[in-house]
């Protein structure tokens, strides 16, 4: 079975950006960014994903979200 993995924490580390900086730039609540980074998400807000992608200049959703084999 496949599992959805949100790669936001990895992207932030690569770019030297904090969760707080992203929350400010994307205009998304810091708690929502934190939950995405930790994988504590049951549902994704399309609006949040759009704002995050815009703030991080992400061109393809696959840069942010991928399907991985569940361990």
N, CA, C and O atoms as CSV, one atom per row, in Angstrom:
chain,resi,resn,atom,element,x,y,z
A,1,UNK,N,N,0.841,-1.188,0.000
A,1,UNK,CA,C,0.000,0.000,0.000
A,1,UNK,C,C,0.883,1.249,0.000
A,1,UNK,O,O,1.961,1.269,0.595
A,2,UNK,N,N,0.407,2.268,-0.671
A,2,UNK,CA,C,1.140,3.539,-0.755
A,2,UNK,C,C,0.629,4.512,0.293
A,2,UNK,O,O,-0.528,4.457,0.710
A,3,UNK,N,N,1.517,5.402,0.706
A,3,UNK,CA,C,1.207,6.426,1.694
A,3,UNK,C,C,1.616,7.781,1.120
A,3,UNK,O,O,2.634,7.887,0.437
A,4,UNK,N,N,0.829,8.806,1.395
A,4,UNK,CA,C,1.148,10.164,0.943
A,4,UNK,C,C,2.193,10.752,1.882
A,4,UNK,O,O,2.030,10.742,3.102
A,5,UNK,N,N,3.267,11.261,1.293
A,5,UNK,CA,C,4.321,11.911,2.076
A,5,UNK,C,C,4.395,13.373,1.655
A,5,UNK,O,O,4.503,13.691,0.471
A,6,UNK,N,N,4.336,14.247,2.640
A,6,UNK,CA,C,4.475,15.685,2.394
A,6,UNK,C,C,5.924,16.043,2.693
A,6,UNK,O,O,6.406,15.824,3.805
A,7,UNK,N,N,6.614,16.591,1.707
A,7,UNK,CA,C,8.051,16.838,1.799
A,7,UNK,C,C,8.389,18.261,2.236
A,7,UNK,O,O,9.483,18.756,1.966
A,8,UNK,N,N,7.457,18.910,2.905
A,8,UNK,CA,C,7.631,20.321,3.251
A,8,UNK,C,C,8.829,20.555,4.161
A,8,UNK,O,O,9.591,21.495,3.935
A,9,UNK,N,N,9.014,19.736,5.170
A,9,UNK,CA,C,10.142,19.929,6.086
A,9,UNK,C,C,11.471,19.824,5.342
A,9,UNK,O,O,12.383,20.613,5.591
A,10,UNK,N,N,11.589,18.864,4.437
A,10,UNK,CA,C,12.815,18.713,3.638
A,10,UNK,C,C,13.058,19.946,2.767
A,10,UNK,O,O,14.189,20.418,2.653
A,11,UNK,N,N,12.005,20.457,2.162
A,11,UNK,CA,C,12.125,21.647,1.305
A,11,UNK,C,C,12.594,22.849,2.125
A,11,UNK,O,O,13.468,23.601,1.693
A,12,UNK,N,N,12.010,23.023,3.303
A,12,UNK,CA,C,12.410,24.149,4.150
A,12,UNK,C,C,13.872,24.034,4.559
A,12,UNK,O,O,14.592,25.032,4.556
A,13,UNK,N,N,14.322,22.833,4.909
A,13,UNK,CA,C,15.730,22.631,5.278
A,13,UNK,C,C,16.644,22.958,4.107
A,13,UNK,O,O,17.657,23.636,4.282
A,14,UNK,N,N,16.295,22.483,2.911
A,14,UNK,CA,C,17.100,22.746,1.714
A,14,UNK,C,C,17.240,24.237,1.437
A,14,UNK,O,O,18.285,24.696,0.976
A,15,UNK,N,N,16.189,24.983,1.721
A,15,UNK,CA,C,16.168,26.410,1.413
A,15,UNK,C,C,16.579,27.292,2.580
A,15,UNK,O,O,16.630,28.516,2.451
A,16,UNK,N,N,16.872,26.672,3.723
A,16,UNK,CA,C,17.275,27.440,4.889
A,16,UNK,C,C,16.175,28.350,5.405
A,16,UNK,O,O,16.434,29.462,5.864
A,17,UNK,N,N,14.964,27.872,5.324
A,17,UNK,CA,C,13.799,28.671,5.715
A,17,UNK,C,C,13.131,28.022,6.923
A,17,UNK,O,O,13.073,26.797,7.026
A,18,UNK,N,N,12.637,28.841,7.823
A,18,UNK,CA,C,11.937,28.310,8.987
A,18,UNK,C,C,10.450,28.162,8.686
A,18,UNK,O,O,9.928,28.733,7.729
A,19,UNK,N,N,9.793,27.386,9.523
A,19,UNK,CA,C,8.350,27.236,9.394
A,19,UNK,C,C,7.654,28.583,9.589
A,19,UNK,O,O,6.690,28.894,8.889
A,20,UNK,N,N,8.136,29.369,10.526
A,20,UNK,CA,C,7.547,30.689,10.791
A,20,UNK,C,C,7.690,31.609,9.580
A,20,UNK,O,O,6.762,32.347,9.246
A,21,UNK,N,N,8.837,31.568,8.929
A,21,UNK,CA,C,9.046,32.388,7.743
A,21,UNK,C,C,8.082,31.985,6.632
A,21,UNK,O,O,7.500,32.839,5.962
A,22,UNK,N,N,7.920,30.673,6.444
A,22,UNK,CA,C,6.988,30.205,5.419
A,22,UNK,C,C,5.559,30.605,5.766
A,22,UNK,O,O,4.810,31.056,4.899
A,23,UNK,N,N,5.182,30.442,7.024
A,23,UNK,CA,C,3.827,30.806,7.442
A,23,UNK,C,C,3.549,32.275,7.124
A,23,UNK,O,O,2.471,32.623,6.644
A,24,UNK,N,N,4.523,33.118,7.395
A,24,UNK,CA,C,4.376,34.548,7.124
A,24,UNK,C,C,4.280,34.821,5.623
A,24,UNK,O,O,3.409,35.564,5.172
A,25,UNK,N,N,5.179,34.216,4.866
A,25,UNK,CA,C,5.236,34.451,3.426
A,25,UNK,C,C,4.003,33.890,2.711
A,25,UNK,O,O,3.499,34.498,1.768
A,26,UNK,N,N,3.523,32.733,3.162
A,26,UNK,CA,C,2.385,32.082,2.514
A,26,UNK,C,C,1.049,32.540,3.078
A,26,UNK,O,O,-0.006,32.224,2.528
A,27,UNK,N,N,1.096,33.286,4.176
A,27,UNK,CA,C,-0.122,33.722,4.861
A,27,UNK,C,C,-0.992,32.530,5.263
A,27,UNK,O,O,-2.198,32.490,5.021
A,28,UNK,N,N,-0.313,31.554,5.892
A,28,UNK,CA,C,-0.958,30.351,6.422
A,28,UNK,C,C,-0.615,30.278,7.903
A,28,UNK,O,O,0.510,30.595,8.290
A,29,UNK,N,N,-1.560,29.868,8.730
A,29,UNK,CA,C,-1.316,29.796,10.172
A,29,UNK,C,C,-0.070,28.947,10.473
A,29,UNK,O,O,0.109,27.889,9.870
A,30,UNK,N,N,0.777,29.392,11.382
A,30,UNK,CA,C,1.969,28.619,11.746
A,30,UNK,C,C,1.645,27.198,12.191
A,30,UNK,O,O,2.399,26.270,11.899
A,31,UNK,N,N,0.537,27.022,12.890
A,31,UNK,CA,C,0.139,25.691,13.338
A,31,UNK,C,C,-0.141,24.762,12.151
A,31,UNK,O,O,0.174,23.574,12.204
A,32,UNK,N,N,-0.728,25.300,11.095
A,32,UNK,CA,C,-1.003,24.496,9.900
A,32,UNK,C,C,0.304,24.073,9.229
A,32,UNK,O,O,0.426,22.934,8.778
A,33,UNK,N,N,1.272,24.972,9.160
A,33,UNK,CA,C,2.584,24.646,8.582
A,33,UNK,C,C,3.268,23.584,9.436
A,33,UNK,O,O,3.825,22.625,8.901
A,34,UNK,N,N,3.233,23.741,10.738
A,34,UNK,CA,C,3.841,22.780,11.653
A,34,UNK,C,C,3.236,21.393,11.476
A,34,UNK,O,O,3.958,20.398,11.422
A,35,UNK,N,N,1.919,21.332,11.386
A,35,UNK,CA,C,1.250,20.040,11.207
A,35,UNK,C,C,1.648,19.384,9.888
A,35,UNK,O,O,1.854,18.172,9.839
A,36,UNK,N,N,1.759,20.167,8.827
A,36,UNK,CA,C,2.187,19.613,7.541
A,36,UNK,C,C,3.621,19.083,7.625
A,36,UNK,O,O,3.927,18.021,7.082
A,37,UNK,N,N,4.482,19.816,8.297
A,37,UNK,CA,C,5.884,19.398,8.429
A,37,UNK,C,C,6.020,18.104,9.231
A,37,UNK,O,O,6.882,17.274,8.942
A,38,UNK,N,N,5.168,17.942,10.233
A,38,UNK,CA,C,5.237,16.752,11.081
A,38,UNK,C,C,4.405,15.589,10.558
A,38,UNK,O,O,4.474,14.482,11.092
A,39,UNK,N,N,3.624,15.837,9.520
A,39,UNK,CA,C,2.796,14.780,8.955
A,39,UNK,C,C,1.516,14.534,9.725
A,39,UNK,O,O,0.888,13.488,9.560
A,40,UNK,N,N,1.118,15.479,10.565
A,40,UNK,CA,C,-0.108,15.351,11.360
A,40,UNK,C,C,-1.285,15.934,10.577
A,40,UNK,O,O,-1.885,16.929,10.983
A,41,UNK,N,N,-1.602,15.300,9.456
A,41,UNK,CA,C,-2.632,15.833,8.580
A,41,UNK,C,C,-3.542,14.696,8.119
A,41,UNK,O,O,-3.078,13.669,7.626
A,42,UNK,N,N,-4.840,14.903,8.290
A,42,UNK,CA,C,-5.820,13.957,7.754
A,42,UNK,C,C,-6.357,14.444,6.420
A,42,UNK,O,O,-6.690,13.650,5.539
A,43,UNK,N,N,-6.437,15.767,6.285
A,43,UNK,CA,C,-6.946,16.389,5.067
A,43,UNK,C,C,-6.032,17.535,4.673
A,43,UNK,O,O,-5.458,18.218,5.521
A,44,UNK,N,N,-5.909,17.728,3.376
A,44,UNK,CA,C,-5.111,18.843,2.875
A,44,UNK,C,C,-6.032,19.954,2.388
A,44,UNK,O,O,-7.012,19.698,1.689
A,45,UNK,N,N,-5.717,21.162,2.754
A,45,UNK,CA,C,-6.439,22.315,2.248
A,45,UNK,C,C,-5.798,22.716,0.912
A,45,UNK,O,O,-4.612,23.040,0.851
A,46,UNK,N,N,-6.596,22.688,-0.140
A,46,UNK,CA,C,-6.083,23.084,-1.450
A,46,UNK,C,C,-5.592,24.534,-1.400
A,46,UNK,O,O,-4.581,24.875,-2.015
A,47,UNK,N,N,-6.307,25.371,-0.673
A,47,UNK,CA,C,-5.888,26.766,-0.546
A,47,UNK,C,C,-4.510,26.861,0.108
A,47,UNK,O,O,-3.662,27.626,-0.351
A,48,UNK,N,N,-4.278,26.097,1.171
A,48,UNK,CA,C,-2.970,26.111,1.825
A,48,UNK,C,C,-1.885,25.608,0.882
A,48,UNK,O,O,-0.811,26.203,0.800
A,49,UNK,N,N,-2.158,24.520,0.173
A,49,UNK,CA,C,-1.173,23.958,-0.757
A,49,UNK,C,C,-0.831,24.982,-1.837
A,49,UNK,O,O,0.338,25.154,-2.182
A,50,UNK,N,N,-1.838,25.655,-2.368
A,50,UNK,CA,C,-1.599,26.675,-3.391
A,50,UNK,C,C,-0.736,27.806,-2.847
A,50,UNK,O,O,0.200,28.251,-3.512
A,51,UNK,N,N,-1.047,28.272,-1.643
A,51,UNK,CA,C,-0.278,29.360,-1.048
A,51,UNK,C,C,1.161,28.944,-0.766
A,51,UNK,O,O,2.089,29.717,-1.003
A,52,UNK,N,N,1.348,27.738,-0.267
A,52,UNK,CA,C,2.693,27.227,0.017
A,52,UNK,C,C,3.493,27.087,-1.271
A,52,UNK,O,O,4.655,27.489,-1.331
A,53,UNK,N,N,2.877,26.520,-2.296
A,53,UNK,CA,C,3.566,26.363,-3.585
A,53,UNK,C,C,3.963,27.726,-4.159
A,53,UNK,O,O,5.063,27.887,-4.689
A,54,UNK,N,N,3.074,28.685,-4.051
A,54,UNK,CA,C,3.380,30.026,-4.551
A,54,UNK,C,C,4.532,30.648,-3.755
A,54,UNK,O,O,5.455,31.218,-4.337
A,55,UNK,N,N,4.476,30.539,-2.436
A,55,UNK,CA,C,5.512,31.127,-1.580
A,55,UNK,C,C,6.876,30.498,-1.810
A,55,UNK,O,O,7.899,31.171,-1.683
A,56,UNK,N,N,6.900,29.203,-2.151
A,56,UNK,CA,C,8.160,28.484,-2.343
A,56,UNK,C,C,8.548,28.354,-3.818
A,56,UNK,O,O,9.539,27.701,-4.146
A,57,UNK,N,N,7.769,28.972,-4.700
A,57,UNK,CA,C,8.016,28.887,-6.149
A,57,UNK,C,C,8.082,27.437,-6.622
A,57,UNK,O,O,8.957,27.067,-7.405
A,58,UNK,N,N,7.161,26.633,-6.142
A,58,UNK,CA,C,7.082,25.231,-6.548
A,58,UNK,C,C,6.250,25.154,-7.818
A,58,UNK,O,O,5.127,25.655,-7.869
A,59,UNK,N,N,6.812,24.523,-8.842
A,59,UNK,CA,C,6.154,24.441,-10.146
A,59,UNK,C,C,5.303,23.188,-10.300
A,59,UNK,O,O,4.340,23.186,-11.067
A,60,UNK,N,N,5.647,22.124,-9.582
A,60,UNK,CA,C,4.934,20.850,-9.721
A,60,UNK,C,C,4.583,20.322,-8.334
A,60,UNK,O,O,5.414,20.351,-7.426
A,61,UNK,N,N,3.369,19.846,-8.174
A,61,UNK,CA,C,2.921,19.332,-6.886
A,61,UNK,C,C,3.793,18.160,-6.427
A,61,UNK,O,O,3.882,17.885,-5.231
A,62,UNK,N,N,4.428,17.479,-7.361
A,62,UNK,CA,C,5.291,16.346,-6.998
A,62,UNK,C,C,6.537,16.794,-6.239
A,62,UNK,O,O,7.198,15.974,-5.601
A,63,UNK,N,N,6.864,18.073,-6.298
A,63,UNK,CA,C,7.971,18.587,-5.496
A,63,UNK,C,C,7.598,18.614,-4.018
A,63,UNK,O,O,8.471,18.550,-3.153
A,64,UNK,N,N,6.313,18.709,-3.730
A,64,UNK,CA,C,5.820,18.858,-2.368
A,64,UNK,C,C,5.205,17.578,-1.801
A,64,UNK,O,O,5.320,17.305,-0.606
A,65,UNK,N,N,4.555,16.800,-2.661
A,65,UNK,CA,C,3.824,15.615,-2.211
A,65,UNK,C,C,4.214,14.429,-3.085
A,65,UNK,O,O,4.319,14.550,-4.306
A,66,UNK,N,N,4.429,13.273,-2.438
A,66,UNK,CA,C,4.720,12.070,-3.212
A,66,UNK,C,C,4.065,10.852,-2.558
A,66,UNK,O,O,3.703,10.889,-1.382
A,67,UNK,N,N,3.919,9.788,-3.322
A,67,UNK,CA,C,3.440,8.524,-2.802
A,67,UNK,C,C,4.633,7.626,-2.544
A,67,UNK,O,O,5.486,7.447,-3.413
A,68,UNK,N,N,4.692,7.059,-1.339
A,68,UNK,CA,C,5.799,6.175,-0.968
A,68,UNK,C,C,5.217,4.864,-0.449
A,68,UNK,O,O,4.074,4.813,0.005
A,69,UNK,N,N,6.014,3.816,-0.525
A,69,UNK,CA,C,5.584,2.534,0.011
A,69,UNK,C,C,5.495,2.629,1.525
A,69,UNK,O,O,6.401,3.132,2.189
A,70,UNK,N,N,4.390,2.137,2.052
A,70,UNK,CA,C,4.215,2.131,3.500
A,70,UNK,C,C,5.072,1.026,4.080
A,70,UNK,O,O,5.131,-0.079,3.540
A,71,UNK,N,N,5.745,1.335,5.197
A,71,UNK,CA,C,6.659,0.366,5.807
A,71,UNK,C,C,5.938,-0.522,6.784
A,71,UNK,O,O,6.553,-1.398,7.393
